[in-house]
Amino acid sequence: GFGVLGCLLLLAVLWLTPAVEAAREASRRSQCTNNLSQIGLALHNYQSTYGSFPSVAITDKSGRPMLSWRVAILPYLEQRDLYDRFHLDEPWDSPHNVTLLDLMPGLYECPTDTSLTPRTTGYQGVMGPGTAFPSDLHTIRFEEIKDGLSTTLLVVESRHAVAWTRPDEIPFVMATTPTGMGSHHPNGFNALQADGWVKFVTSDTSRKTLNAMLTRNGNEAIAP
């Protein structure tokens, strides 16, 4: 028979399994937080160089979106050589630029998101009027974030991954419930603040609070 010792070992395994998985998820979430922190540092270094955050998209001379802001910050992620290989006046899926999709930096990938297909990312900007990534492609300076850098979100996780070079972000309209944000972490998602810190936004966060965090100059009061 299985015996008393066998039963005890089985019970021990069953008891430890949730704890082991919880520890693994904690490690993955920590890595995700670090990824967004590195993206935040790159965005701040871009701001130091150009006086503003990048536009939500790199455009051609006529103003048509070609490539994501994720390409624009590559030089500040120690990826200058990769950045220099892009044809910035061509769309993300041009015959040349599409060949660079396979070279996605690893920090654009959340380790918890096992649904990610190669060359895609869940780290996206929130694009819309009043956000840090305006849909009119205006670039935002620190002083334009009047609600405060520590209460304004720049980049969030999304459960709907996109090709990392594609200028495809989460749309935001104040009058509607924010959609598209989320993650494969339990109970919420990581979000990068304008001050460079990463916040974990819990699933029970209200629409009002989310709207307030996504706008840069709405004068809303946000509880800690």
Accessible surface in RSA format (square Angstrom, percent):
REM  Atomic radii and reference values for relative SASA: ProtOr
REM  Chains: A
REM  Algorithm: Lee & Richards
REM  Probe-radius: 1.40
REM  Slices: 20
REM RES _ NUM      All-atoms   Total-Side   Main-Chain    Non-polar    All polar
REM                ABS   REL    ABS   REL    ABS   REL    ABS   REL    ABS   REL
RES GLY A   1   129.32 159.5   0.00   N/A 129.32 159.5  49.15 134.9  80.17 179.5
RES PHE A   2   134.43  67.3 106.95  66.2  27.49  71.5 112.58  68.3  21.85  62.5
RES GLY A   3    44.17  54.5   0.00   N/A  44.17  54.5  37.52 103.0   6.64  14.9
RES VAL A   4   118.77  78.2 111.50 100.9   7.27  17.5 113.92  99.0   4.85  13.2
RES LEU A   5   127.32  70.9 123.69  88.5   3.63   9.1 124.54  87.5   2.78   7.5
RES GLY A   6    12.38  15.3   0.00   N/A  12.38  15.3  10.17  27.9   2.21   5.0
RES CYS A   7    60.40  45.7  59.33  66.2   1.07   2.5  18.08  45.8  42.32  45.6
RES LEU A   8   102.72  57.2  98.17  70.2   4.55  11.4  98.54  69.2   4.18  11.2
RES LEU A   9   108.67  60.5 108.12  77.4   0.54   1.4 108.55  76.2   0.12   0.3
RES LEU A  10    90.42  50.4  86.54  61.9   3.88   9.8  89.93  63.2   0.49   1.3
RES LEU A  11   108.85  60.6 106.10  75.9   2.75   6.9 106.18  74.6   2.67   7.2
RES ALA A  12    43.45  40.0  36.73  56.7   6.72  15.3  43.36  61.1   0.09   0.2
RES VAL A  13    88.84  58.5  86.65  78.4   2.19   5.3  88.49  76.9   0.35   1.0
RES LEU A  14   108.54  60.4  97.76  69.9  10.78  27.1  98.28  69.0  10.26  27.6
RES TRP A  15   190.72  76.5 176.71  85.5  14.01  32.9 154.25  82.2  36.46  59.2
RES LEU A  16    84.01  46.8  84.01  60.1   0.00   0.0  84.01  59.0   0.00   0.0
RES THR A  17    75.75  53.9  71.90  72.9   3.85   9.2  63.35  85.1  12.40  18.8
RES PRO A  18    86.01  62.7  73.95  67.4  12.06  43.9  81.90  67.6   4.11  25.6
RES ALA A  19    56.22  51.7  42.21  65.1  14.00  31.9  50.41  71.0   5.81  15.4
RES VAL A  20    65.70  43.2  62.48  56.6   3.22   7.7  65.65  57.0   0.05   0.1
RES GLU A  21    78.93  45.3  78.71  59.5   0.23   0.5  48.71  94.2  30.22  24.7
RES ALA A  22    61.98  57.0  48.85  75.4  13.13  29.9  56.45  79.5   5.53  14.6
RES ALA A  23    64.23  59.1  50.09  77.3  14.14  32.2  58.21  82.0   6.02  15.9
RES ARG A  24   141.64  59.5 137.01  69.8   4.63  11.0  38.80  53.0 102.84  62.3
RES GLU A  25    20.81  11.9  20.81  15.7   0.00   0.0  19.37  37.5   1.44   1.2
RES ALA A  26    61.84  56.9  49.48  76.4  12.37  28.1  56.27  79.2   5.57  14.8
RES SER A  27    73.67  62.3  62.44  83.3  11.23  25.9  32.05  68.3  41.62  58.3
RES ARG A  28    68.71  28.8  66.94  34.1   1.77   4.2  28.55  39.0  40.16  24.3
RES ARG A  29    88.91  37.3  88.91  45.3   0.00   0.0  10.37  14.2  78.54  47.6
RES SER A  30    70.92  59.9  61.89  82.6   9.02  20.8  29.82  63.5  41.09  57.6
RES GLN A  31    83.99  47.0  80.28  58.7   3.71   8.8  28.85  61.4  55.13  41.8
RES CYS A  32     0.00   0.0   0.00   0.0   0.00   0.0   0.00   0.0   0.00   0.0
RES THR A  33    44.21  31.4  44.21  44.8   0.00   0.0  36.56  49.1   7.65  11.6
RES ASN A  34    69.09  47.6  65.79  63.6   3.30   7.9  17.46  42.0  51.62  49.9
RES ASN A  35     4.67   3.2   4.61   4.5   0.06   0.1   0.06   0.1   4.61   4.5
RES LEU A  36     0.00   0.0   0.00   0.0   0.00   0.0   0.00   0.0   0.00   0.0
RES SER A  37    37.97  32.1  33.83  45.2   4.14   9.5  20.32  43.3  17.66  24.7
RES GLN A  38    71.05  39.7  69.76  51.0   1.29   3.1  10.07  21.4  60.99  46.3
RES ILE A  39     0.00   0.0   0.00   0.0   0.00   0.0   0.00   0.0   0.00   0.0
RES GLY A  40     0.17   0.2   0.00   N/A   0.17   0.2   0.17   0.5   0.00   0.0
RES LEU A  41   101.45  56.5  96.82  69.3   4.63  11.6 100.91  70.9   0.54   1.4
RES ALA A  42     0.22   0.2   0.00   0.0   0.22   0.5   0.00   0.0   0.22   0.6
RES LEU A  43     0.27   0.1   0.27   0.2   0.00   0.0   0.27   0.2   0.00   0.0
RES HIS A  44    42.85  23.4  42.23  29.4   0.63   1.6  23.39  24.1  19.47  22.7
RES ASN A  45    59.55  41.1  58.32  56.4   1.23   3.0   8.76  21.1  50.78  49.1
RES TYR A  46    35.15  16.4  35.15  20.0   0.00   0.0   5.64   4.2  29.52  36.4
RES GLN A  47    10.53   5.9   8.26   6.0   2.27   5.4   4.67   9.9   5.87   4.4
RES SER A  48    96.52  81.6  57.21  76.3  39.31  90.6  39.15  83.4  57.38  80.4
RES THR A  49    83.96  59.7  49.71  50.4  34.25  81.6  41.53  55.8  42.43  64.1
RES TYR A  50   137.82  64.3 105.61  60.1  32.21  83.8  69.79  52.4  68.03  83.9
RES GLY A  51    38.96  48.0   0.00   N/A  38.96  48.0  32.93  90.4   6.03  13.5
RES SER A  52    12.87  10.9  12.87  17.2   0.00   0.0   4.80  10.2   8.08  11.3
RES PHE A  53     0.55   0.3   0.54   0.3   0.02   0.0   0.54   0.3   0.02   0.1
RES PRO A  54     2.00   1.5   0.70   0.6   1.30   4.7   0.72   0.6   1.29   8.0
RES SER A  55    21.20  17.9  16.00  21.4   5.20  12.0  16.27  34.6   4.93   6.9
RES VAL A  56     4.05   2.7   3.79   3.4   0.26   0.6   3.79   3.3   0.26   0.7
RES ALA A  57     5.36   4.9   1.99   3.1   3.37   7.7   2.40   3.4   2.96   7.8
RES ILE A  58    30.22  17.2  25.09  18.7   5.13  12.4  30.22  21.8   0.00   0.0
RES THR A  59    48.89  34.8  29.27  29.7  19.62  46.7   4.51   6.1  44.38  67.1
RES ASP A  60    19.24  13.5  11.29  11.2   7.95  18.8  10.99  25.9   8.25   8.2
RES LYS A  61   217.43 106.1 175.64 107.8  41.79  99.5 127.72 115.0  89.71  95.6
RES SER A  62    88.32  74.6  47.23  63.0  41.09  94.6  56.73 120.8  31.59  44.3
RES GLY A  63    36.22  44.7   0.00   N/A  36.22  44.7  25.38  69.7  10.84  24.3
RES ARG A  64   152.54  64.0 151.11  77.0   1.44   3.4  58.98  80.6  93.56  56.7
RES PRO A  65    69.04  50.3  55.98  51.0  13.06  47.5  55.98  46.2  13.06  81.1
RES MET A  66    12.70   6.6  12.42   8.2   0.28   0.7  12.05  10.2   0.65   0.9
RES LEU A  67     0.00   0.0   0.00   0.0   0.00   0.0   0.00   0.0   0.00   0.0
RES SER A  68     0.00   0.0   0.00   0.0   0.00   0.0   0.00   0.0   0.00   0.0
RES TRP A  69     0.11   0.0   0.01   0.0   0.10   0.2   0.11   0.1   0.00   0.0
RES ARG A  70     0.00   0.0   0.00   0.0   0.00   0.0   0.00   0.0   0.00   0.0
RES VAL A  71     0.00   0.0   0.00   0.0   0.00   0.0   0.00   0.0   0.00   0.0
RES ALA A  72    10.73   9.9   7.34  11.3   3.39   7.7   7.60  10.7   3.14   8.3
RES ILE A  73     0.00   0.0   0.00   0.0   0.00   0.0   0.00   0.0   0.00   0.0
RES LEU A  74     0.00   0.0   0.00   0.0   0.00   0.0   0.00   0.0   0.00   0.0
RES PRO A  75    27.23  19.8   9.31   8.5  17.92  65.1   9.31   7.7  17.92 111.4
RES TYR A  76    56.42  26.3  36.26  20.6  20.16  52.5  32.92  24.7  23.50  29.0
RES LEU A  77    19.63  10.9   3.71   2.7  15.92  40.0   9.12   6.4  10.51  28.3
RES GLU A  78   169.94  97.6 136.84 103.5  33.10  78.8  60.27 116.6 109.67  89.5
RES GLN A  79    57.90  32.4  54.69  40.0   3.21   7.6   3.63   7.7  54.27  41.2
RES ARG A  80   127.77  53.6 125.20  63.8   2.56   6.1  52.61  71.9  75.16  45.6
RES ASP A  81   115.88  81.2 111.36 110.8   4.52  10.7  36.18  85.1  79.71  79.5
RES LEU A  82    11.68   6.5   8.54   6.1   3.13   7.9   9.95   7.0   1.72   4.6
RES TYR A  83    41.50  19.4  40.48  23.0   1.02   2.7  12.73   9.6  28.77  35.5
RES ASP A  84    86.61  60.7  55.96  55.7  30.65  72.5  30.17  71.0  56.45  56.3
RES ARG A  85   130.68  54.9 121.68  62.0   8.99  21.4  43.58  59.6  87.10  52.8
RES PHE A  86    10.29   5.1   0.00   0.0  10.29  26.8   0.00   0.0  10.29  29.4
RES HIS A  87    75.92  41.5  71.72  49.9   4.20  10.7  52.65  54.3  23.26  27.1
RES LEU A  88    60.08  33.5  54.74  39.2   5.34  13.4  54.99  38.6   5.09  13.7
RES ASP A  89   101.63  71.2  83.96  83.6  17.67  41.8  29.28  68.9  72.35  72.2
RES GLU A  90    53.54  30.7  53.42  40.4   0.12   0.3  19.39  37.5  34.15  27.9
RES PRO A  91    54.25  39.5  54.25  49.5   0.00   0.0  54.25  44.8   0.00   0.0
RES TRP A  92    49.73  20.0  49.73  24.1   0.00   0.0  37.28  19.9  12.45  20.2
RES ASP A  93    74.93  52.5  56.54  56.3  18.39  43.5  10.74  25.3  64.19  64.0
RES SER A  94     9.67   8.2   5.57   7.4   4.10   9.4   9.67  20.6   0.00   0.0
RES PRO A  95   122.95  89.6 107.21  97.7  15.74  57.2 115.04  95.0   7.92  49.2
RES HIS A  96    62.18  34.0  55.47  38.6   6.71  17.2  44.29  45.6  17.89  20.8
RES ASN A  97     0.01   0.0   0.00   0.0   0.01   0.0   0.00   0.0   0.01   0.0
RES VAL A  98    52.76  34.7  50.47  45.7   2.29   5.5  50.47  43.9   2.29   6.2
RES THR A  99    86.53  61.5  64.38  65.3  22.15  52.8  65.80  88.4  20.73  31.3
RES LEU A 100     2.53   1.4   2.53   1.8   0.00   0.0   2.53   1.8   0.00   0.0
RES LEU A 101     6.56   3.7   6.56   4.7   0.00   0.0   6.56   4.6   0.00   0.0
RES ASP A 102   103.83  72.7  75.88  75.5  27.95  66.1  25.01  58.9  78.82  78.6
RES LEU A 103    77.05  42.9  64.91  46.4  12.15  30.5  70.33  49.4   6.72  18.1
RES MET A 104    32.97  17.1  14.12   9.3  18.85  44.9  14.12  12.0  18.85  25.0
RES PRO A 105     9.99   7.3   3.77   3.4   6.22  22.6   9.99   8.3   0.00   0.0
RES GLY A 106    58.63  72.3   0.00   N/A  58.63  72.3  37.45 102.8  21.18  47.4
RES LEU A 107    40.78  22.7  34.52  24.7   6.26  15.7  36.75  25.8   4.03  10.8
RES TYR A 108     0.04   0.0   0.02   0.0   0.02   0.0   0.02   0.0   0.02   0.0
RES GLU A 109    80.07  46.0  75.80  57.3   4.28  10.2   8.77  17.0  71.30  58.2
RES CYS A 110     6.90   5.2   5.72   6.4   1.19   2.8   5.27  13.4   1.64   1.8
RES PRO A 111    49.05  35.8  28.04  25.6  21.02  76.4  36.83  30.4  12.22  76.0
RES THR A 112    13.94   9.9   7.69   7.8   6.26  14.9   7.99  10.7   5.96   9.0
RES ASP A 113    11.27   7.9   7.13   7.1   4.14   9.8   3.00   7.1   8.27   8.3
RES THR A 114   128.75  91.6  94.76  96.1  33.99  81.0  72.89  97.9  55.86  84.4
RES SER A 115    69.68  58.9  42.14  56.2  27.54  63.4  45.31  96.5  24.38  34.1
RES LEU A 116    27.57  15.4   5.13   3.7  22.44  56.4   6.05   4.3  21.52  57.9
RES THR A 117    83.56  59.4  78.83  79.9   4.73  11.3  68.75  92.3  14.81  22.4
RES PRO A 118   114.75  83.6  95.92  87.4  18.82  68.4 107.83  89.0   6.91  43.0
RES ARG A 119    96.12  40.4  90.29  46.0   5.83  13.9   9.30  12.7  86.82  52.6
RES THR A 120    20.35  14.5  19.71  20.0   0.64   1.5  19.65  26.4   0.70   1.1
RES THR A 121     0.00   0.0   0.00   0.0   0.00   0.0   0.00   0.0   0.00   0.0
RES GLY A 122     8.10  10.0   0.00   N/A   8.10  10.0   6.44  17.7   1.67   3.7
RES TYR A 123     1.09   0.5   1.09   0.6   0.00   0.0   1.09   0.8   0.00   0.0
RES GLN A 124     5.65   3.2   5.65   4.1   0.00   0.0   0.00   0.0   5.65   4.3
RES GLY A 125     0.00   0.0   0.00   N/A   0.00   0.0   0.00   0.0   0.00   0.0
RES VAL A 126     3.95   2.6   2.43   2.2   1.51   3.6   2.43   2.1   1.51   4.1
RES MET A 127    53.52  27.7  51.80  34.3   1.71   4.1  42.18  35.9  11.34  15.0
RES GLY A 128     1.81   2.2   0.00   N/A   1.81   2.2   1.81   5.0   0.00   0.0
RES PRO A 129    96.73  70.5  82.36  75.1  14.37  52.2  89.66  74.0   7.08  44.0
RES GLY A 130    21.17  26.1   0.00   N/A  21.17  26.1  13.71  37.6   7.45  16.7
RES THR A 131     1.29   0.9   1.29   1.3   0.00   0.0   1.29   1.7   0.00   0.0
RES ALA A 132     2.33   2.1   0.83   1.3   1.50   3.4   0.83   1.2   1.50   4.0
RES PHE A 133     1.04   0.5   0.78   0.5   0.27   0.7   0.97   0.6   0.08   0.2
RES PRO A 134     7.97   5.8   7.92   7.2   0.05   0.2   7.92   6.5   0.05   0.3
RES SER A 135    59.51  50.3  40.07  53.5  19.44  44.8  23.33  49.7  36.18  50.7
RES ASP A 136   109.87  77.0  78.04  77.7  31.83  75.3  48.47 114.1  61.40  61.2
RES LEU A 137    45.87  25.5  35.53  25.4  10.34  26.0  35.97  25.3   9.90  26.6
RES HIS A 138    76.94  42.0  67.08  46.6   9.86  25.2  53.19  54.8  23.74  27.6
RES THR A 139    51.40  36.6  48.04  48.7   3.36   8.0  25.36  34.1  26.04  39.4
RES ILE A 140     0.47   0.3   0.03   0.0   0.44   1.1   0.03   0.0   0.44   1.2
RES ARG A 141   101.99  42.8 101.99  52.0   0.00   0.0  30.36  41.5  71.63  43.4
RES PHE A 142    63.20  31.6  59.08  36.6   4.12  10.7  59.45  36.0   3.76  10.8
RES GLU A 143   111.09  63.8  93.39  70.7  17.70  42.1  61.43 118.8  49.66  40.5
RES GLU A 144    29.99  17.2  28.18  21.3   1.81   4.3  14.92  28.9  15.07  12.3
RES ILE A 145     8.44   4.8   0.00   0.0   8.44  20.4   0.00   0.0   8.44  22.9
RES LYS A 146   154.56  75.4 118.89  73.0  35.67  84.9  85.87  77.3  68.69  73.2
RES ASP A 147    28.88  20.2   2.73   2.7  26.14  61.8   8.51  20.0  20.37  20.3
RES GLY A 148    27.83  34.3   0.00   N/A  27.83  34.3  27.82  76.3   0.01   0.0
RES LEU A 149    54.77  30.5  50.01  35.8   4.76  12.0  50.01  35.1   4.76  12.8
RES SER A 150    60.98  51.5  55.24  73.7   5.74  13.2  28.05  59.7  32.93  46.1
RES THR A 151    40.35  28.7  39.26  39.8   1.09   2.6  38.74  52.0   1.61   2.4
RES THR A 152     0.00   0.0   0.00   0.0   0.00   0.0   0.00   0.0   0.00   0.0
RES LEU A 153     2.77   1.5   0.00   0.0   2.77   7.0   0.00   0.0   2.77   7.5
RES LEU A 154     1.70   0.9   0.76   0.5   0.95   2.4   0.79   0.6   0.91   2.5
RES VAL A 155     0.00   0.0   0.00   0.0   0.00   0.0   0.00   0.0   0.00   0.0
RES VAL A 156     0.00   0.0   0.00   0.0   0.00   0.0   0.00   0.0   0.00   0.0
RES GLU A 157     5.85   3.4   5.85   4.4   0.00   0.0   1.70   3.3   4.14   3.4
RES SER A 158     4.44   3.8   1.42   1.9   3.01   6.9   0.00   0.0   4.44   6.2
RES ARG A 159   124.67  52.3 108.93  55.5  15.74  37.5  34.14  46.7  90.53  54.9
RES HIS A 160   129.00  70.5 122.65  85.3   6.35  16.2  84.02  86.6  44.98  52.3
RES ALA A 161    40.88  37.6  12.80  19.8  28.07  63.9  12.80  18.0  28.07  74.4
RES VAL A 162    19.60  12.9  14.80  13.4   4.80  11.6  19.60  17.0   0.00   0.0
RES ALA A 163    18.33  16.9  13.26  20.5   5.07  11.5  13.26  18.7   5.07  13.4
RES TRP A 164     0.00   0.0   0.00   0.0   0.00   0.0   0.00   0.0   0.00   0.0
RES THR A 165     0.00   0.0   0.00   0.0   0.00   0.0   0.00   0.0   0.00   0.0
RES ARG A 166   105.17  44.2 105.17  53.6   0.00   0.0   2.37   3.2 102.79  62.3
RES PRO A 167    38.60  28.1  12.80  11.7  25.80  93.8  13.16  10.9  25.44 158.1
RES ASP A 168    49.52  34.7  46.40  46.2   3.12   7.4   7.35  17.3  42.17  42.1
RES GLU A 169    11.36   6.5   1.01   0.8  10.36  24.7   1.03   2.0  10.34   8.4
RES ILE A 170     7.29   4.1   6.15   4.6   1.14   2.7   7.29   5.2   0.00   0.0
RES PRO A 171    91.62  66.8  84.68  77.2   6.94  25.2  84.89  70.1   6.73  41.8
RES PHE A 172     5.28   2.6   1.80   1.1   3.48   9.1   3.62   2.2   1.66   4.8
RES VAL A 173    86.84  57.1  84.11  76.1   2.73   6.6  84.56  73.5   2.28   6.2
RES MET A 174    95.69  49.6  89.03  58.9   6.66  15.9  88.81  75.5   6.88   9.1
RES ALA A 175    80.53  74.0  55.86  86.2  24.67  56.1  64.63  91.0  15.91  42.1
RES THR A 176    74.53  53.0  70.73  71.7   3.79   9.0  64.13  86.1  10.40  15.7
RES THR A 177    74.01  52.6  66.56  67.5   7.45  17.8  47.53  63.8  26.47  40.0
RES PRO A 178    17.82  13.0   1.64   1.5  16.18  58.8   5.82   4.8  12.00  74.6
RES THR A 179    93.02  66.2  85.98  87.2   7.04  16.8  64.26  86.3  28.76  43.5
RES GLY A 180    25.34  31.2   0.00   N/A  25.34  31.2  15.17  41.6  10.17  22.8
RES MET A 181    31.45  16.3   5.25   3.5  26.20  62.4   5.26   4.5  26.19  34.7
RES GLY A 182    10.35  12.8   0.00   N/A  10.35  12.8  10.35  28.4   0.00   0.0
RES SER A 183     9.33   7.9   0.17   0.2   9.16  21.1   2.42   5.2   6.91   9.7
RES HIS A 184    58.09  31.7  36.72  25.5  21.37  54.7  23.32  24.0  34.77  40.5
RES HIS A 185     7.99   4.4   0.00   0.0   7.99  20.4   0.11   0.1   7.87   9.2
RES PRO A 186    78.25  57.0  63.73  58.1  14.53  52.8  75.21  62.1   3.05  18.9
RES ASN A 187   114.42  78.9 102.08  98.6  12.34  29.7  24.56  59.1  89.86  86.9
RES GLY A 188     7.82   9.6   0.00   N/A   7.82   9.6   3.73  10.2   4.09   9.2
RES PHE A 189    15.71   7.9  15.71   9.7   0.00   0.0  15.71   9.5   0.00   0.0
RES ASN A 190     2.22   1.5   2.22   2.1   0.00   0.0   0.00   0.0   2.22   2.1
RES ALA A 191     0.00   0.0   0.00   0.0   0.00   0.0   0.00   0.0   0.00   0.0
RES LEU A 192     0.00   0.0   0.00   0.0   0.00   0.0   0.00   0.0   0.00   0.0
RES GLN A 193    13.75   7.7  13.75  10.1   0.00   0.0   0.15   0.3  13.61  10.3
RES ALA A 194     0.00   0.0   0.00   0.0   0.00   0.0   0.00   0.0   0.00   0.0
RES ASP A 195    40.21  28.2  24.35  24.2  15.86  37.5  15.43  36.3  24.77  24.7
RES GLY A 196    20.14  24.8   0.00   N/A  20.14  24.8  10.58  29.0   9.56  21.4
RES TRP A 197   186.76  74.9 184.19  89.2   2.57   6.0 157.84  84.2  28.92  46.9
RES VAL A 198    29.55  19.4   1.71   1.6  27.83  67.1   1.86   1.6  27.69  75.1
RES LYS A 199    67.40  32.9  62.46  38.3   4.94  11.8  28.85  26.0  38.55  41.1
RES PHE A 200    43.92  22.0  22.57  14.0  21.35  55.6  22.57  13.7  21.35  61.1
RES VAL A 201     4.14   2.7   1.38   1.3   2.75   6.6   4.14   3.6   0.00   0.0
RES THR A 202    63.98  45.5  60.90  61.7   3.08   7.4  49.71  66.8  14.27  21.6
RES SER A 203    87.79  74.2  50.96  68.0  36.83  84.8  46.44  98.9  41.34  57.9
RES ASP A 204   126.18  88.4  93.42  93.0  32.76  77.5  50.24 118.2  75.93  75.7
RES THR A 205    34.93  24.8  15.09  15.3  19.84  47.3  15.22  20.4  19.71  29.8
RES SER A 206    56.44  47.7  45.36  60.5  11.08  25.5  48.88 104.1   7.56  10.6
RES ARG A 207   111.19  46.7 101.80  51.9   9.38  22.3  37.64  51.4  73.55  44.6
RES LYS A 208   170.92  83.4 163.12 100.1   7.80  18.6 109.68  98.7  61.23  65.2
RES THR A 209    46.15  32.8  43.24  43.8   2.91   6.9  19.48  26.2  26.67  40.3
RES LEU A 210    21.78  12.1  21.78  15.6   0.00   0.0  21.78  15.3   0.00   0.0
RES ASN A 211     9.72   6.7   9.72   9.4   0.00   0.0   2.05   4.9   7.66   7.4
RES ALA A 212     2.72   2.5   2.49   3.8   0.23   0.5   2.52   3.6   0.20   0.5
RES MET A 213     7.72   4.0   7.72   5.1   0.00   0.0   3.29   2.8   4.43   5.9
RES LEU A 214     1.03   0.6   0.56   0.4   0.47   1.2   0.56   0.4   0.47   1.3
RES THR A 215     9.81   7.0   9.81   9.9   0.00   0.0   9.81  13.2   0.00   0.0
RES ARG A 216    28.17  11.8  28.17  14.4   0.00   0.0   0.00   0.0  28.17  17.1
RES ASN A 217    63.24  43.6  48.85  47.2  14.40  34.7   5.21  12.5  58.03  56.1
RES GLY A 218    37.20  45.9   0.00   N/A  37.20  45.9  18.34  50.3  18.86  42.2
RES ASN A 219   133.33  91.9  99.00  95.7  34.33  82.7  34.39  82.8  98.94  95.6
RES GLU A 220    53.15  30.5  29.28  22.2  23.87  56.8  34.23  66.2  18.91  15.4
RES ALA A 221   105.48  97.0  69.51 107.3  35.97  81.8  78.00 109.8  27.48  72.8
RES ILE A 222    43.97  25.0  13.55  10.1  30.43  73.3  17.01  12.3  26.96  73.2
RES ALA A 223    84.33  77.5  59.60  92.0  24.73  56.2  65.56  92.3  18.77  49.7
RES PRO A 224   182.92 133.3 108.52  98.9  74.40 270.5 150.63 124.4  32.29 200.7
END  Absolute sums over single chains surface
CHAIN  1 A    11570.6       9249.1       2321.6       6979.1       4591.6
END  Absolute sums over all chains
TOTAL         11570.6       9249.1       2321.6       6979.1       4591.6
